[in-house]
Amino acid sequence: MDTSHGLTRHIEALRDARSHTLQLVADLDEQQIIGPRFDIVNPLRWEIGHIAWFQEYWLLRHLLDRPPILLSGDALYDSAKVAHETRWDLPLASKVGTINYAQDILDQVIDQYDQQPATGAGYFLSLALFHEDMHAEAITYTRQTLGYSAPKFITLNEIREQECTENVTHKSLNEQSLTNDNLGDAFIHGGTFVIGSQQDQPFVFDNELRAHEVQVDSFSISRTAVTNAEYAAFVDDRGYARRELWSDDGWQWRELTAAEHPVYWRFAEGQWRRRNFDQMVQLEDYLPVVHVNWYEADAFCRWAHRRLPTEPEWETAASAEPAPDGRGLTRHKRRFPWGDSAPTPQRANLDWRGNDCVDVRLLPQGDSAFGCRQMIGNVWEWTASDFKPYPGFIAGPYKEYSAPWFGDHKVLRGGSWTTRSRLIHSAYRNFYKPDRRDVWAGFRTCAL
C-alpha cells in the first residue's frame, strides 16, 4: 500500500526531476532546442513534451481515467507510435508553450496525489520519475553531441544541502592519495550467484526480473575502467587500422564511419585533445575513456589480450561477497558495490556533482567487496552480453520499455556521472546498440 509519507517523497522527487530537466535546456534558444536532424538524438523541444505526456499518460489518464490535456498529445509525443525521423516536422509548441504544457501536467499530478492518491500510485509515480531522469541524462548527451555548452544547474536537494556538502566531492578527491597508478585486477572465485532484482521491491524495471541463480566461473576483472591513456596506446598502435582486432560487424562499422579514434578526440600539436561539450581540453590520462561504442571496446580488448566481462560477471564483481574461506561466494547480495546504503559523493560520481568524469583511481569508499572501483557512477560500462530477457520475463505495464529492444542491443552497467543516484543500483540494466558512441559509455576488461 502506498503511504502518505512515501507519496510525499515521490512528489518532491518529481519536482526535483522537473527542475533538473528545465535547467538542462534553460539557456537554449528556439533554434537550439530543435537542433539538427540526427538519428541518435531527439529534438529537445519534442523530448520535453514527451516527458510531460508520459507523466500524464500514466498518472492522470491510466490511473484516473482522465481525458488528455492536449487532444493531439498522442499524435505528437507517443514515442512508440511517432517515428523518430518525423519528430522534427511535427507542429510542436514553442519552447515556452512546451514548458507550460509540462508544468500544467505536473501541477495536476501534484494536486491529485497530494489530495487523494490512487491505488498503486507508488509504482507509476516511480515509473514517471525514472523516465524523466533517463531523459534528462539523454538531454546531456544531446548537448554533447550537438556541441552545446555544458549546462550549469543545481538540483533542489542540492540547494537544501549545499552548506554541508558544497565541494565535498572535490575536497575528498584532492585529499586522496594517488600513489597506485595501476590498481590491477581483482580475482573473483567462482560460485553460484543470484543476478537480477527481487519482485518484492517497491519498484523494479521489468528487464531486471526475475532474479535467478547463475553459475559464475572464476575470473579476473580490472579494478578500474579503461583510461584515456590506455586507450590512446591502442589508437597510437594503429588499433583502428588493424583488421585482425575487429569483429566482422565492428570492422564494417569502422569502414562505414572511417573512424580512426574516439569520436570526440583530435590530435593537434603533438597531443590528444577531446571535445567536452563546446570546449577542447587536453586528454586527461587517468579519466576513463568515454564515448566509445561496443565495437571499439571489443577491438581494444583484442589488442590488449583481454575481453569484456559478461553481464553475470559484472554484477558478481559489483554486488557479491567472497566466502570467508575465499573459495566461493556468500548468499548475501549487495544493492550497491559498497553495501546497501544509498550513494554519497564519497562513494560514487553521480548527479552531476563532479561536472565530468573523475580520475578512475578515486572514490575508494565506493569499492566493491573485491576492490573494484567506480562500478557505480562515472561512466557506463559495456559488457559482452546481448540484451535479452531473464528467464520468466513478463513485460511490465510500460510494455515498450524492454521487449522491443531484446536481441540487437548490448548491456551496459553501472551508471555515469550524469545518472541520478535514486535511479541506479548494481542490478540496473542499460542497453544500447553496439554502434552507439554518443552516450557516456566506457568499459572495464577481464583477463582471458
C-alpha positions as CSV (number, residue, x, y, z in Angstrom):
1,M,0.0,0.0,0.0
2,D,1.2,3.5,-0.8
3,T,1.8,5.5,2.3
4,S,1.3,9.3,2.6
5,H,4.9,9.8,3.5
6,G,6.1,7.7,0.6
7,L,3.9,9.6,-1.9
8,T,5.2,12.9,-0.5
9,R,8.8,11.7,-1.3
10,H,7.6,10.9,-4.8
11,I,6.1,14.3,-5.3
12,E,9.3,16.0,-4.0
13,A,11.4,13.9,-6.4
14,L,9.1,14.8,-9.3
15,R,9.6,18.5,-8.6
16,D,13.3,17.9,-8.4
17,A,13.4,16.0,-11.7
18,R,11.4,18.7,-13.4
19,S,13.8,21.4,-12.1
20,H,16.7,19.4,-13.4
21,T,15.1,18.9,-16.8
22,L,14.3,22.6,-17.3
23,Q,17.7,23.8,-16.1
24,L,19.3,21.5,-18.7
25,V,17.6,23.5,-21.5
26,A,17.2,26.9,-19.9
27,D,19.9,28.6,-21.9
28,L,18.9,27.1,-25.3
29,D,17.1,29.3,-27.9
30,E,14.3,28.2,-30.2
31,Q,16.7,27.0,-32.9
32,Q,18.9,25.1,-30.5
33,I,16.0,23.4,-28.7
34,I,15.0,21.9,-32.0
35,G,18.5,21.3,-33.3
36,P,19.7,19.5,-36.4
37,R,18.2,16.2,-37.6
38,F,20.3,13.3,-36.2
39,D,19.3,9.7,-35.9
40,I,20.9,9.4,-32.4
41,V,19.2,12.3,-30.6
42,N,15.7,13.8,-30.3
43,P,14.8,17.4,-30.9
44,L,14.8,18.7,-27.3
45,R,11.5,20.5,-27.6
46,W,9.9,17.2,-28.5
47,E,11.7,15.4,-25.7
48,I,10.4,17.8,-23.0
49,G,6.9,17.4,-24.4
50,H,7.3,13.6,-24.4
51,I,8.4,13.6,-20.8
52,A,5.3,15.5,-19.8
53,W,3.0,13.4,-22.0
54,F,4.4,10.2,-20.4
55,Q,3.7,11.6,-16.9
56,E,0.2,12.5,-17.9
57,Y,-0.5,9.2,-19.6
58,W,0.4,7.0,-16.6
59,L,-0.6,9.2,-13.7
60,L,-3.7,11.0,-14.9
61,R,-5.1,9.0,-17.8
62,H,-4.1,5.4,-16.9
63,L,-4.7,5.5,-13.2
64,L,-7.5,8.1,-13.0
65,D,-9.1,7.7,-16.5
66,R,-8.9,11.4,-17.2
67,P,-9.2,12.8,-20.8
68,P,-5.9,14.0,-22.3
69,I,-5.0,17.7,-21.6
70,L,-3.8,18.1,-25.2
71,L,-6.0,16.4,-27.8
72,S,-3.2,16.0,-30.2
73,G,-0.8,14.8,-27.5
74,D,-0.7,11.1,-28.5
75,A,0.0,12.0,-32.2
76,L,2.8,14.3,-31.1
77,Y,4.5,12.6,-28.2
78,D,3.9,8.9,-28.0
79,S,7.4,7.6,-28.8
80,A,6.0,4.1,-29.6
81,K,4.0,5.5,-32.4
82,V,5.7,8.6,-33.6
83,A,8.6,7.7,-35.9
84,H,11.9,9.2,-34.8
85,E,12.7,10.8,-38.1
86,T,9.4,12.7,-38.2
87,R,9.8,14.4,-34.8
88,W,11.5,17.5,-36.3
89,D,8.5,18.0,-38.7
90,L,5.7,17.9,-36.1
91,P,3.6,21.1,-35.2
92,L,5.2,21.4,-31.8
93,A,4.5,24.3,-29.5
94,S,7.2,26.9,-28.8
95,K,9.7,26.4,-26.1
96,V,7.6,28.4,-23.6
97,G,4.5,26.7,-24.7
98,T,6.0,23.2,-24.3
99,I,7.3,24.1,-20.8
100,N,3.9,25.5,-19.8
101,Y,2.3,22.2,-21.1
102,A,4.7,20.2,-19.0
103,Q,4.1,22.4,-15.9
104,D,0.4,22.1,-16.2
105,I,0.6,18.3,-16.1
106,L,3.0,18.3,-13.2
107,D,0.7,20.7,-11.3
108,Q,-2.3,18.4,-11.8
109,V,-0.3,15.4,-10.7
110,I,0.9,17.1,-7.6
111,D,-2.7,18.4,-6.8
112,Q,-4.1,14.9,-7.3
113,Y,-1.6,12.9,-5.4
114,D,-1.4,15.3,-2.5
115,Q,-5.1,15.1,-2.0
116,Q,-6.3,11.6,-2.9
117,P,-3.7,9.1,-4.2
118,A,-4.9,6.4,-6.5
119,T,-4.4,2.7,-5.7
120,G,-0.9,1.5,-6.9
121,A,0.2,5.1,-7.4
122,G,3.7,4.5,-5.9
123,Y,4.7,2.2,-8.8
124,F,3.6,4.7,-11.5
125,L,5.0,7.7,-9.7
126,S,8.4,5.9,-9.7
127,L,7.9,5.0,-13.4
128,A,7.3,8.6,-14.4
129,L,10.1,9.9,-12.2
130,F,12.7,7.5,-13.5
131,H,11.6,8.0,-17.1
132,E,12.2,11.7,-16.7
133,D,15.6,11.0,-15.0
134,M,16.6,8.9,-18.0
135,H,15.6,11.6,-20.5
136,A,17.5,14.2,-18.5
137,E,20.6,12.1,-19.0
138,A,19.8,11.8,-22.7
139,I,19.5,15.6,-22.9
140,T,23.0,15.9,-21.5
141,Y,24.5,13.6,-24.2
142,T,22.4,15.5,-26.8
143,R,24.1,18.7,-25.7
144,Q,27.5,17.0,-26.0
145,T,26.6,15.5,-29.5
146,L,25.5,18.9,-30.8
147,G,28.5,20.8,-29.3
148,Y,26.4,23.0,-27.0
149,S,28.0,24.4,-23.8
150,A,27.9,22.3,-20.6
151,P,24.7,23.2,-18.7
152,K,25.0,24.7,-15.2
153,F,22.4,23.8,-12.7
154,I,21.9,22.6,-9.2
155,T,19.1,20.3,-8.0
156,L,16.6,21.2,-5.4
157,N,18.0,18.6,-3.0
158,E,21.5,20.0,-3.5
159,I,20.2,23.5,-2.8
160,R,18.9,22.3,0.6
161,E,22.2,20.5,1.4
162,Q,24.6,23.0,-0.2
163,E,26.0,24.4,3.1
164,C,27.1,21.0,4.3
165,T,28.0,19.3,1.1
166,E,29.5,22.1,-1.1
167,N,32.7,21.0,-2.8
168,V,32.7,17.7,-0.8
169,T,33.5,15.7,-3.9
170,H,36.4,17.9,-4.9
171,K,37.7,18.1,-1.4
172,S,37.7,14.4,-1.0
173,L,39.3,13.9,-4.4
174,N,42.1,16.4,-3.7
175,E,42.9,14.8,-0.3
176,Q,43.1,11.3,-1.7
177,S,46.4,9.6,-2.4
178,L,47.1,8.6,-6.0
179,T,50.2,6.6,-5.4
180,N,48.9,3.5,-7.1
181,D,48.9,4.3,-10.7
182,N,47.5,0.9,-11.7
183,L,45.2,-0.9,-9.4
184,G,45.4,-4.1,-11.5
185,D,42.9,-6.9,-11.5
186,A,40.7,-8.4,-8.8
187,F,40.4,-12.1,-8.7
188,I,36.9,-13.4,-8.1
189,H,36.4,-17.0,-7.1
190,G,33.5,-18.5,-9.0
191,G,30.4,-19.9,-7.5
192,T,26.6,-19.7,-7.5
193,F,25.2,-16.2,-7.5
194,V,21.8,-14.6,-7.9
195,I,21.6,-11.8,-10.6
196,G,18.6,-9.5,-11.2
197,S,16.2,-8.0,-8.7
198,Q,13.5,-9.4,-6.5
199,Q,9.9,-8.6,-7.3
200,D,9.1,-7.6,-3.7
201,Q,10.9,-4.2,-4.0
202,P,8.7,-1.1,-4.3
203,F,9.7,-0.6,-8.0
204,V,11.6,-2.8,-10.4
205,F,12.1,-2.4,-14.1
206,D,10.8,-5.5,-15.9
207,N,14.1,-6.4,-17.5
208,E,15.6,-6.9,-14.0
209,L,13.1,-9.6,-13.3
210,R,13.2,-12.3,-12.4
211,A,16.1,-12.7,-10.0
212,H,17.7,-16.1,-10.8
213,E,20.8,-18.2,-10.0
214,V,23.7,-18.4,-12.3
215,Q,27.0,-20.3,-12.1
216,V,29.9,-18.0,-12.5
217,D,33.4,-19.4,-13.2
218,S,36.4,-17.9,-11.5
219,F,37.7,-14.8,-13.4
220,S,39.9,-11.7,-13.0
221,I,38.5,-8.2,-13.8
222,S,40.2,-4.9,-13.8
223,R,39.6,-2.8,-10.7
224,T,39.1,0.3,-12.7
225,A,37.7,1.3,-16.1
226,V,40.0,1.6,-19.0
227,T,41.6,5.0,-19.0
228,N,42.2,7.6,-21.7
229,A,46.0,6.8,-21.6
230,E,45.4,3.1,-22.0
231,Y,43.1,3.7,-24.9
232,A,45.4,6.2,-26.5
233,A,48.1,3.5,-26.6
234,F,45.7,1.3,-28.6
235,V,45.0,4.2,-31.0
236,D,48.6,5.0,-31.4
237,D,49.4,1.4,-32.2
238,R,47.2,1.6,-35.3
239,G,44.3,-0.1,-33.5
240,Y,41.7,1.3,-35.8
241,A,43.6,0.2,-38.9
242,R,44.3,-3.5,-37.9
243,R,41.5,-5.7,-39.3
244,E,42.5,-8.6,-37.0
245,L,41.4,-6.7,-34.0
246,W,37.9,-6.2,-35.1
247,S,34.8,-8.4,-35.3
248,D,33.1,-8.6,-38.7
249,D,30.4,-6.2,-37.7
250,G,32.9,-3.9,-35.9
251,W,35.1,-3.7,-39.0
252,Q,32.1,-3.0,-41.2
253,W,31.1,-0.1,-38.8
254,R,34.7,1.2,-38.8
255,E,34.9,1.3,-42.6
256,L,31.5,2.8,-42.9
257,T,32.3,5.6,-40.5
258,A,36.0,5.9,-41.3
259,A,36.7,6.0,-37.6
260,E,40.3,6.4,-36.6
261,H,39.9,7.3,-32.9
262,P,37.1,8.0,-30.4
263,V,34.5,10.4,-31.9
264,Y,35.4,13.5,-29.9
265,W,39.2,13.1,-29.9
266,R,41.5,15.3,-32.0
267,F,45.3,15.1,-32.4
268,A,47.0,18.5,-32.6
269,E,50.4,19.9,-31.7
270,G,51.7,16.6,-30.7
271,Q,49.0,15.7,-28.2
272,W,45.5,14.2,-28.0
273,R,42.6,16.5,-27.0
274,R,38.9,15.8,-26.6
275,R,35.8,17.9,-27.1
276,N,33.9,18.3,-23.8
277,F,30.6,19.9,-24.8
278,D,31.8,23.1,-26.7
279,Q,35.4,23.1,-25.3
280,M,38.5,21.3,-26.5
281,V,40.5,20.1,-23.5
282,Q,43.8,18.2,-23.2
283,L,43.2,14.5,-22.8
284,E,43.4,13.5,-19.2
285,D,45.4,10.3,-18.8
286,Y,43.5,8.9,-15.8
287,L,40.0,9.7,-16.7
288,P,38.0,6.8,-18.1
289,V,37.8,6.7,-21.8
290,V,34.2,7.7,-22.7
291,H,32.0,8.0,-25.8
292,V,33.3,4.7,-27.3
293,N,31.0,2.1,-28.6
294,W,30.8,-1.7,-28.1
295,Y,32.8,-2.4,-31.3
296,E,35.6,-0.1,-30.1
297,A,35.7,-1.6,-26.7
298,D,35.8,-5.1,-28.2
299,A,38.7,-4.2,-30.5
300,F,40.7,-2.7,-27.6
301,C,40.2,-5.9,-25.7
302,R,41.6,-8.0,-28.6
303,W,44.6,-5.6,-28.8
304,A,45.2,-5.8,-25.1
305,H,44.7,-9.6,-25.0
306,R,41.7,-9.1,-22.7
307,R,37.9,-9.4,-23.0
308,L,34.8,-7.6,-21.9
309,P,33.1,-9.0,-18.8
310,T,29.8,-10.9,-19.2
311,E,26.7,-9.4,-17.6
312,P,26.7,-12.0,-14.8
313,E,30.5,-11.4,-14.2
314,W,30.0,-7.7,-13.9
315,E,27.1,-8.0,-11.5
316,T,29.1,-10.5,-9.4
317,A,32.1,-8.2,-9.2
318,A,29.8,-5.3,-8.2
319,S,27.5,-6.9,-5.7
320,A,28.7,-10.3,-4.5
321,E,30.8,-11.0,-1.4
322,P,33.6,-13.6,-1.1
323,A,33.0,-16.6,1.2
324,P,35.1,-16.5,4.4
325,D,37.4,-19.1,3.2
326,G,37.9,-17.3,-0.1
327,R,36.7,-20.2,-2.1
328,G,33.4,-19.1,-3.5
329,L,30.6,-16.6,-2.8
330,T,28.3,-15.9,0.1
331,R,24.5,-15.8,-0.3
332,H,24.3,-12.1,0.5
333,K,24.0,-9.7,-2.4
334,R,24.8,-6.0,-2.0
335,R,22.5,-3.5,-3.6
336,F,25.5,-1.3,-4.3
337,P,29.2,-2.2,-4.6
338,W,29.9,-0.8,-1.1
339,G,26.8,-2.2,0.6
340,D,23.2,-1.5,0.9
341,S,23.3,2.2,1.9
342,A,22.5,4.9,-0.7
343,P,25.1,6.6,-2.9
344,T,27.1,9.5,-1.5
345,P,29.6,11.9,-3.2
346,Q,32.4,10.0,-1.4
347,R,31.3,6.7,-3.0
348,A,30.1,7.5,-6.5
349,N,30.3,10.2,-9.1
350,L,26.6,10.7,-9.9
351,D,24.1,13.6,-10.1
352,W,26.5,15.9,-12.0
353,R,28.3,16.5,-8.7
354,G,31.7,16.2,-10.4
355,N,30.5,18.1,-13.6
356,D,32.5,15.5,-15.6
357,C,34.2,12.1,-15.2
358,V,36.8,11.9,-12.5
359,D,40.1,10.0,-12.1
360,V,39.5,6.2,-12.1
361,R,41.6,5.8,-9.0
362,L,39.4,8.0,-6.9
363,L,36.5,7.2,-4.5
364,P,37.8,4.1,-2.8
365,Q,34.9,4.3,-0.3
366,G,32.8,3.0,-3.2
367,D,34.8,-0.1,-3.8
368,S,33.1,-3.5,-4.1
369,A,33.9,-6.3,-1.8
370,F,36.6,-7.4,-4.3
371,G,38.1,-3.9,-4.6
372,C,36.6,-2.9,-7.9
373,R,36.3,0.8,-8.1
374,Q,33.6,3.1,-9.5
375,M,31.3,0.3,-10.6
376,I,28.5,2.8,-9.9
377,G,28.8,6.2,-11.5
378,N,31.5,8.0,-13.5
379,V,30.9,6.1,-16.8
380,W,28.5,3.4,-18.1
381,E,30.3,0.2,-18.8
382,W,29.8,-2.1,-21.8
383,T,29.5,-5.8,-21.2
384,A,30.0,-8.7,-23.6
385,S,26.3,-9.7,-23.2
386,D,23.4,-9.2,-25.6
387,F,20.3,-7.6,-24.0
388,K,18.0,-10.5,-23.6
389,P,15.1,-11.3,-21.2
390,Y,15.8,-13.1,-18.0
391,P,14.0,-16.5,-17.5
392,G,10.4,-16.0,-16.9
393,F,10.3,-12.4,-18.2
394,I,6.9,-10.7,-18.2
395,A,6.6,-7.2,-19.6
396,G,5.6,-4.5,-17.2
397,P,2.8,-2.1,-17.7
398,Y,5.0,0.0,-19.9
399,K,5.4,-2.8,-22.4
400,E,7.7,-0.8,-24.8
401,Y,10.4,-0.3,-22.2
402,S,12.4,-3.5,-22.7
403,A,10.8,-6.1,-25.0
404,P,11.2,-4.2,-28.4
405,W,15.0,-4.0,-27.8
406,F,15.8,-7.6,-26.9
407,G,18.4,-9.2,-29.2
408,D,20.1,-6.3,-31.1
409,H,21.3,-4.3,-28.1
410,K,24.2,-4.8,-25.8
411,V,24.0,-4.4,-22.0
412,L,25.7,-1.6,-20.1
413,R,26.0,-1.5,-16.3
414,G,26.9,1.0,-13.6
415,G,25.7,4.4,-14.5
416,S,27.6,7.6,-15.4
417,W,28.3,11.0,-13.8
418,T,25.0,12.3,-15.3
419,T,22.9,9.4,-13.8
420,R,20.6,10.2,-10.9
421,S,21.6,8.4,-7.7
422,R,17.9,7.5,-7.0
423,L,17.8,5.5,-10.3
424,I,20.9,3.4,-10.2
425,H,21.9,0.2,-8.4
426,S,24.1,-2.8,-9.2
427,A,21.3,-4.8,-10.9
428,Y,20.1,-2.0,-13.2
429,R,20.4,-2.9,-16.9
430,N,21.0,-0.2,-19.5
431,F,21.1,-1.2,-23.2
432,Y,22.2,0.4,-26.5
433,K,23.0,-0.8,-29.9
434,P,26.7,-1.6,-30.3
435,D,27.4,1.3,-32.7
436,R,26.3,4.0,-30.3
437,R,29.1,6.2,-29.0
438,D,27.2,9.3,-28.1
439,V,26.3,8.0,-24.6
440,W,28.6,8.3,-21.6
441,A,30.0,4.8,-22.0
442,G,33.3,3.3,-21.4
443,F,34.3,-0.2,-20.2
444,R,36.5,-2.4,-18.0
445,T,38.1,-5.6,-19.0
446,C,38.7,-9.2,-17.9
447,A,41.8,-11.4,-18.2
448,L,41.5,-14.1,-20.9
